[in-house]
Amino acid sequence: MPNPVLIAPQWIVPVGPPRVDPREPDPAHVVLADHAVVVEGERIAALLPLAQAQQRYPHADTVALPGHLLAPGFVNLHSHAAMALLRGVGDDLPLHRWLNQRIWPLESRLVGAQFVRDGALLAFHEMLLGGVTCVNDMYFFPEAAIEAASTLGLRSVHGIIVIDFPSAYASDAGDYLRKGLELRDRMRDESLVGFCLAPHAPYTVTDDVLRRIATLSRELGLPIHTHVHETLEEVEASVARHGMRPLERLADLGVVGPELIAVHAVHMTDGDLRLLAEAGASVAHCPHSNLKLASGIAPTARMHELGIGVGIGTDGSASNNRLDLLGEARTAALLAKGQSGSAEAWPAARTLRAMTLDAARALGLDDRIGSIEVGKQADLVALDLSAAELAPVFDPVSHLVYSCGREHVQHVWVAGRHVVRKRQITDDAVKLQIGEVVARTTVWHNRVGEILSGQV
Amino acid sequence: MPNPVLIAPQWIVPVGPPRVDPREPDPAHVVLADHAVVVEGERIAALLPLAQAQQRYPHADTVALPGHLLAPGFVNLHSHAAMALLRGVGDDLPLHRWLNQRIWPLESRLVGAQFVRDGALLAFHEMLLGGVTCVNDMYFFPEAAIEAASTLGLRSVHGIIVIDFPSAYASDAGDYLRKGLELRDRMRDESLVGFCLAPHAPYTVTDDVLRRIATLSRELGLPIHTHVHETLEEVEASVARHGMRPLERLADLGVVGPELIAVHAVHMTDGDLRLLAEAGASVAHCPHSNLKLASGIAPTARMHELGIGVGIGTDGSASNNRLDLLGEARTAALLAKGQSGSAEAWPAARTLRAMTLDAARALGLDDRIGSIEVGKQADLVALDLSAAELAPVFDPVSHLVYSCGREHVQHVWVAGRHVVRKRQITDDAVKLQIGEVVARTTVWHNRVGEILSGQV
């Protein structure tokens, strides 16, 4: 049994537990100075004033972090990691050209286990160095993405993807489901791997399949993760075809409950929002992707007013070329204010909660991650606030959200493992593998060029 | 005479000269591979294929930058640098509380030459490390900001600030003008220092003074830099008081011409936009500040349609806690798409132009900076695109705008001086000074605390 590890930063923002008395300050705005977190194995064993921690754990190995802020690891609530290999191939195009001339032709020719392994390794590496300790990913060949996450020691949740068209991965909805559920069975002993059901979108999955997914979700206790109300066209097409808005149809089919993670949720009436609020559903907000594809701006200030839990997602690199959850969160906070007309919307502490505990709750993982509490998994991120561009520090939580960038992320722990130290992956063999994948991107680059130029 | 310097990156994006034939690609999207820039003294002496450059300049000192992209240095078109010392003291507050309870009480007690010198040094240091080579700053005690810029070797333009209330700096509009113009006279031999006239805003400067500023602008050839149409309230108050929208009133007083830099320009009718377009005026777009203060979202896609030159500004740290022009430009590009509903708005190359040549033109400096052209000043920035999170590179201009962060800025030259090398200030004495200012922020931090708690 290795020694416990005593992490002693200048400030700790535990984020949880939730406040009991509403007159207390937002727990995500509580900043502890001169405290320490003690990690034993995978878990947080103690959160104590430094002197007490040193007394109680005299044999602990100490990680002293003067000038640093320690926070719960960030949770990326929506990604398509493998698409890192397509970063920047379809910028500044209208949606239909982006899909028809770039993304779909490339995916149909390129996607396979190797593509997913390489792309996901690049994407997860980028996320991890930016402080993400848990990612909710949706893509074909999830077993390859799991391999990438496992290489890096990243916690990951994988969508059991279901879509009503054949791909290199599966032939039909039944095949998608079967493959995903089998994978889940094989991975049941992997403590860092989780699953959710991931029907691609209401418009690409039939009623029967959605009903079956609702049943499976209840039977297996799995979240349901689906793209919904991303564009106005999609909402109008559903009304024309089904006589209902997509969320109404999902509700009809039993899909809208506390287990639902509604990704995007851009074009929302107050009725749509109340439906989510009353069901206790969550939203995965992807502001950069929504802006870049000109989908619109989700009404996230109103979501908070109605008590809807909102997490933040980067989406994939094809629609958001930078997988930077901290930057995404800053944009989420700023955009909520700009769109709602209230500078008080999405304050810093509430935004930090969206990046951590609210996203963990959406994934059904808030008993294990999302805050720095005794007994939870030690998923932690340390940011260096002593840089010149961050002086002076009036409020570490404000700095985390509004001033820091991923360049200030110095240390990352996942389940107690110190996976990033001083902005470097700690495991040399893993660093070597990443170098190999970066070198191999030349091959992917050339294949993309050949496909787009019609040479193959 | 030192040797010429031959800079040999993997890619060069010259941005200029402007295209003559509209069927040619956007010059800001032209990427030169295997080329070199040769710098002699302050200027760009050549832009040539690498082999030719080596042949023609055999004695040049070579800076080899494999995997790097070389672009014109970024121009920050609007800042209040000294406010770096107030970063994060007033987040998440509505505008009137932000001003009345935080910014104004603090400014009235703190602002003086030392405050401006320290704050501006912090802010300019942050900007320079993020690739900014020229900043347009507006604040009290501009001589102290000039000292800070000069310490760092940063090119700067300073507002001759005019506002109709007394401050520690000046007593009335006449005094502000006189002090600013005297400073300009004293600085006339400083090649890196420029000036513009900076009436604070239409609502804080009288008609007479604005008329005088219009005359001075024509006589002295100075741009006019003013906050305008930032909030809806300000527009409505002008209509109530003057029977005109602020821009109409400025036009009436002779202030709206090619020399005008309209800062913010958020609440704009099509008539307001046409007024700017027809006058050949420019806009300084500050998206993060406009969002954070819940002012709104400027119609920047429409500005481009009308041919209005739009540059990008960070604004001050009190309303945008991160002085990161690259991040600001990415948000500008994304927000233009999201707001206009067109993914084609503000494409990457056009955004790069906004960060460089369009801002230089607004300042009347496009004959000297803003693009990599022979004879222009060597204001350059090199970004390392070989990082794992940027692989593969399909389009270096897309990567610059959508994927890079300021953490990828490795080298910066201003007027031929290599001021940042491998993310470090090259001059050790300057580094030392910055360390001293960072240490002194503790004093400012404590004074702010005392003022806000009513102890002094």
Boltz contact constraints between the chains, C-beta under 6 A:
constraints:
  - contact:
      token1: [A, 88]
      token2: [B, 394]
      max_distance: 6.0
  - contact:
      token1: [A, 88]
      token2: [B, 395]
      max_distance: 6.0
  - contact:
      token1: [A, 88]
      token2: [B, 398]
      max_distance: 6.0
  - contact:
      token1: [A, 88]
      token2: [B, 399]
      max_distance: 6.0
  - contact:
      token1: [A, 89]
      token2: [B, 394]
      max_distance: 6.0
  - contact:
      token1: [A, 91]
      token2: [B, 348]
      max_distance: 6.0
  - contact:
      token1: [A, 91]
      token2: [B, 398]
      max_distance: 6.0
  - contact:
      token1: [A, 92]
      token2: [B, 344]
      max_distance: 6.0
  - contact:
      token1: [A, 92]
      token2: [B, 347]
      max_distance: 6.0
  - contact:
      token1: [A, 94]
      token2: [B, 343]
      max_distance: 6.0
  - contact:
      token1: [A, 125]
      token2: [B, 388]
      max_distance: 6.0
  - contact:
      token1: [A, 126]
      token2: [B, 389]
      max_distance: 6.0
  - contact:
      token1: [A, 288]
      token2: [B, 334]
      max_distance: 6.0
  - contact:
      token1: [A, 291]
      token2: [B, 334]
      max_distance: 6.0
  - contact:
      token1: [A, 291]
      token2: [B, 337]
      max_distance: 6.0
  - contact:
      token1: [A, 291]
      token2: [B, 338]
      max_distance: 6.0
  - contact:
      token1: [A, 292]
      token2: [B, 334]
      max_distance: 6.0
  - contact:
      token1: [A, 293]
      token2: [B, 343]
      max_distance: 6.0
  - contact:
      token1: [A, 294]
      token2: [B, 337]
      max_distance: 6.0
  - contact:
      token1: [A, 294]
      token2: [B, 341]
      max_distance: 6.0
  - contact:
      token1: [A, 294]
      token2: [B, 342]
      max_distance: 6.0
  - contact:
      token1: [A, 294]
      token2: [B, 343]
      max_distance: 6.0
  - contact:
      token1: [A, 297]
      token2: [B, 338]
      max_distance: 6.0
  - contact:
      token1: [A, 321]
      token2: [B, 402]
      max_distance: 6.0
  - contact:
      token1: [A, 321]
      token2: [B, 403]
      max_distance: 6.0
  - contact:
      token1: [A, 322]
      token2: [B, 403]
      max_distance: 6.0
  - contact:
      token1: [A, 334]
      token2: [B, 288]
      max_distance: 6.0
  - contact:
      token1: [A, 334]
      token2: [B, 291]
      max_distance: 6.0
  - contact:
      token1: [A, 334]
      token2: [B, 292]
      max_distance: 6.0
  - contact:
      token1: [A, 337]
      token2: [B, 291]
      max_distance: 6.0
  - contact:
      token1: [A, 337]
      token2: [B, 294]
      max_distance: 6.0
  - contact:
      token1: [A, 338]
      token2: [B, 291]
      max_distance: 6.0
  - contact:
      token1: [A, 338]
      token2: [B, 297]
      max_distance: 6.0
  - contact:
      token1: [A, 341]
      token2: [B, 294]
      max_distance: 6.0
  - contact:
      token1: [A, 342]
      token2: [B, 294]
      max_distance: 6.0
  - contact:
      token1: [A, 343]
      token2: [B, 94]
      max_distance: 6.0
  - contact:
      token1: [A, 343]
      token2: [B, 293]
      max_distance: 6.0
  - contact:
      token1: [A, 343]
      token2: [B, 294]
      max_distance: 6.0
  - contact:
      token1: [A, 344]
      token2: [B, 92]
      max_distance: 6.0
  - contact:
      token1: [A, 347]
      token2: [B, 92]
      max_distance: 6.0
  - contact:
      token1: [A, 348]
      token2: [B, 91]
      max_distance: 6.0
  - contact:
      token1: [A, 388]
      token2: [B, 125]
      max_distance: 6.0
  - contact:
      token1: [A, 388]
      token2: [B, 434]
      max_distance: 6.0
  - contact:
      token1: [A, 388]
      token2: [B, 438]
      max_distance: 6.0
  - contact:
      token1: [A, 389]
      token2: [B, 126]
      max_distance: 6.0
  - contact:
      token1: [A, 391]
      token2: [B, 438]
      max_distance: 6.0
  - contact:
      token1: [A, 391]
      token2: [B, 441]
      max_distance: 6.0
  - contact:
      token1: [A, 392]
      token2: [B, 441]
      max_distance: 6.0
  - contact:
      token1: [A, 392]
      token2: [B, 444]
      max_distance: 6.0
  - contact:
      token1: [A, 392]
      token2: [B, 445]
      max_distance: 6.0
  - contact:
      token1: [A, 394]
      token2: [B, 88]
      max_distance: 6.0
  - contact:
      token1: [A, 394]
      token2: [B, 89]
      max_distance: 6.0
  - contact:
      token1: [A, 395]
      token2: [B, 88]
      max_distance: 6.0
  - contact:
      token1: [A, 398]
      token2: [B, 88]
      max_distance: 6.0
  - contact:
      token1: [A, 398]
      token2: [B, 91]
      max_distance: 6.0
  - contact:
      token1: [A, 399]
      token2: [B, 88]
      max_distance: 6.0
  - contact:
      token1: [A, 402]
      token2: [B, 321]
      max_distance: 6.0
  - contact:
      token1: [A, 403]
      token2: [B, 321]
      max_distance: 6.0
  - contact:
      token1: [A, 403]
      token2: [B, 322]
      max_distance: 6.0
  - contact:
      token1: [A, 407]
      token2: [B, 407]
      max_distance: 6.0
  - contact:
      token1: [A, 434]
      token2: [B, 388]
      max_distance: 6.0
  - contact:
      token1: [A, 438]
      token2: [B, 388]
      max_distance: 6.0
  - contact:
      token1: [A, 438]
      token2: [B, 391]
      max_distance: 6.0
  - contact:
      token1: [A, 441]
      token2: [B, 391]
      max_distance: 6.0
  - contact:
      token1: [A, 441]
      token2: [B, 392]
      max_distance: 6.0
  - contact:
      token1: [A, 444]
      token2: [B, 392]
      max_distance: 6.0
  - contact:
      token1: [A, 445]
      token2: [B, 392]
      max_distance: 6.0
